[in-house]
Amino acid sequence: MYFIKVCSVLGVVTAASAVFLCLPLQAHAQVQVSDDAAVVENQTKFFEQFRFHMNAAKIAGGDQAFRWDADIGGDVDLIDYGQGRVNFLANMETILGEEFRAFDPNQNNYTLDGFASIRLGASEVAATFHHVSRHFSDRPKSRPIDWNMIGLQFLHRQDVGRVRTDFGARGFVTVQRSFVDYENEVGGHGRVRFQLTDRTALLVNGEAVSVGVDGSIFGRQRLFGGRLESGVRFTGDGLALELFTALERRIDADAIRRETRTWVLFGFRLLSLD
């Protein structure tokens, strides 16, 4: 009120001068806020994102050694440095059959991955270390079965309207192996989620992998595997539930017999929200 009274006394010229004097101050304030936001955006962050998953699926088409497939694991962004991140992933897979009892765990497969990435817009390129070790449950094991690989990954995520797409490709070479003949791995995956409502969505997921081998060890040639999956997703307040059906061709499903198996799975998956 006081400012209005002053303007009325001093007249239109004084009021206009006050307005023009205020404009540079306002512009400076806007620039200052933007600079502060950019500083916050570029700050290094620790343990900012964590993603969890747990799933179980009934195997149709397997023998007595393959009746159920279960996974539990997660990954965490250890460091996010703005232009990229350092990520660590751990997963444990358990295969259950019915050779000795109704639910008979016979294999445990452990995966440990670590990568450091560079962001390119909505994409990432990541230098990756990949480790897998395979173990038997309630069964003798005379030698280790494991391998280490290093290579590159490309990851991309995009949201367009109701559709979210995730695509990735990888290329690894083996740097250490025990009782396997794997020399390299090339693969890719794609995931498409179509949002029906705020809490429900349709899913289509696919994955393909090709593994190069040393033919002098077991007399084999390059191996091919993959998985095609469809389902529905329900989003809750703290977790998401996915129900899915999948067709899978798995390389070396049995660690000793080294046989590629094809089967159908029906299962569920619990996930942290993204």
N, C-alpha and C positions, 0 to 999 in steps of 0.2 A: 504493500500500500504506500509506503514511504517513497519507493522508487517511482511509482505512478504519479504521485503528487509532485515530485521534483521535475519529472518530464513535462507535466502540464505547466509548470511555472517557467521552465527554461525554454520550452517551445519545441517545435518539431526538429529543428536543426540539432539541438543538444541530444535529443532522444536518438536521432539517427546516428550521431557520432558514437553514442554509447553502444549501439548495436554493432557497428563496425569494429569497435574496439574489442567487443566480446568474441567476435568470430574467430580471430587467430587463437585466442585462448581455448575455445571449444575444439578447434581443429587439433591443437597440440594435445589436448586431453585425449582425443580419440586415438591419435598416433601412439601416445604413451600406453594406453590400454592394450593396443594391438601388439606393441613390442613386448609387454609383460606376458601376454598370452603366448607369444612365440617362444619366449624363454622357458615358460612352464612346459610347452610342448616338447622342447628339445632336452629337457632334463632327463638324466639317466634314472631309470626306475628298476627296482629289484622285486622279484616275485610278484609281478603285477597280475599275471593271468595264470589260471590253473584249470585244466580240463580233465574230467574224470569219466570213465566209462566202465560198465559192467554188463556183460551179455551172456546169454545161454541159448543154445539152439539144439533141437532134436535133429539127428542125422537120419535121413531116409536113404537107403541104398548102400549102407555100410555093412560090414560083417560084424561079428561079435566084439571085435576090438574097437569099433567105431559106432557109438550110439548117441553120444552127447559131445558138444563142443562148447566150452565156457572160457571167457576171457575177463580179466579184470586188470585195470591199469589206468594210467593218466600221464599227462605231460605238463610241465611248468616252464614258464618263461623266467629263467634265472635272472637275466639282465635284459632290459630293453633300453637301447641307447639311441632311440629315435630313428636313426637310419637303418636299424635292424635289431636283431635280438639273438640271445643265446638260449637255446631250448634243450630240455632233457626229458626223454620219454622212457617209461618202463611199462612192460606188459607181461603178464603171466597167462599162458593158455594151458588149459587142462583138457585132455581128451579122456572120455569115459567110455568104457565098454561094459560087457556083461559076461566076461569069461569066467570069473570066479564068484561074482555076486551081482545083484541087480544093478548097482551103481559102482562100477569098478574103475577107479582112476588108473590109467596105465601110462600116460605120457604127460610131462610138464615141459612146456617150451617157453623159454625166457627171452625177451627182446629188450635190449637197451640201445637207445639212440641218443645222439647228441649232435646239435648243429649250431652254426653261427651264420646268420643271414644278412643280406643287404636288401632293403626294400626298394622296389621300382614301381611306384604308384601303388596299385592294388595287388602287385605281385611281389614275390620274394625269390631270391636265388640263395641257396644255402649250401655251404660246405658241411658234409655229414659224415659221422662215424656210426656204423651200424653193426651191432653184435647180436648173434643168436646162439643159444645153447639149448640142447635137447636132452631130456632126462627121462628115466623110466620110474614109475611108481610101483612099489612092492614087487619089483623085478630086478634081477641082477644086471649090472652094466659093467663090462670089462674095460671099456675105453671111453674117453671123452668124445662127445659129438658137438662141435661148435665151429663157428667161423666169424671172422671180422672182415668188414668191408669199409672202404672209404669212397667218397664220390660227391656228386652234386645233386641237389634237388631243385626243382622249380615248382613254386606254389602260387596259386592265383585264386582269389575270391572276389565275387561280384554280386551285388544285389540290384536287380532291375524289377521294380514293381513288387509283385508277390513272389518272384522267383529268386532264389539264392543258388548260385553255382560255385562249386569248388572243384578245381582241376589241379592235377599235379603230375610231374614226370620226374624220373630218377635214373641215374646211371652210376653203378658202383663197380669197383674192382676188388677182388679178394686180396687181403694182405696177410691173412693167417687162417688156417683151417685144420681141423682134426676129424678124420674119418668121413670126410665129404669130398666131392670132386668139383665143387663150384669154383669157377674162375671169375665170373662177372655176373651182373644182374642189370637188366633194363626193364623198366616198368612204368606204369602210369595208372592214374585213377581219376574218376569223375563222379561228382555227387550233385544231384539236382533236387532242390526242395521247393515244392509249390505250395504256398500258404493258402489254405482254404478259408480259415478263420484265424482269429488271434491265437487260438490254442490248438488248431489241427492243421496238418499239412500232409501232402503226399510225397513219397520219396522214390527216387530211382538212383541206385549206386552201381558203379561198375569198376572193375580193376582187371588189369592184364599184366603178366610178368613173363619174362623170358630169361632163362638162366643158362649161361655158357658153362660147359664142363670140360674137364681134362679127360679125354677119351682113353688115355692110357691107364687110368685107375680102375674104372668099372666097365669100360667098353661102351659108354653111352654117348649120345649126341645131345645137342641143345634141347633143353626142356622148356615146355610151355604150360602155363597155368592161368587161371583167371576166376573171376566171380562176377555174377550179375544178380542184383538184388532189388526188390521193390517192397514197399511197405507204407505204413502210415505213422505219423508222429503226433503225439499228444504232449503239449507243453503245460507243465504245472507251474506252481509258484517258486519251487526250488530245484526241480529236476524235469527232464524230458523223458518220455517213454516212447520207444519205437518198437512196433511189431512188424516183422519182416519175413519174407520168403526169399530164399537164395538158391541159385544153381552154382556150384563150385567145382572147379577142376584143380585139385591140390597136388603140387609136386612133392614127391617123397612123403606121403602121408604117414607111412611107417618108416621110422628112422633106420631100421636094420634091413628090411626087404627092399627099400628104395623103390616103391611102386607109386605111380601117379593114380589117384582115385578121383572119380566123379560122383557127386552126390547132391541131394537136395536137402536144404535145411529149413526148419520152421522155428523162429525164435523171437526173443525180446531183447531189448537193449535199454539200459538206463544211462543217461548222459547228464552232465552238468549243462546249464544253459549257456548259449552263445549269442 
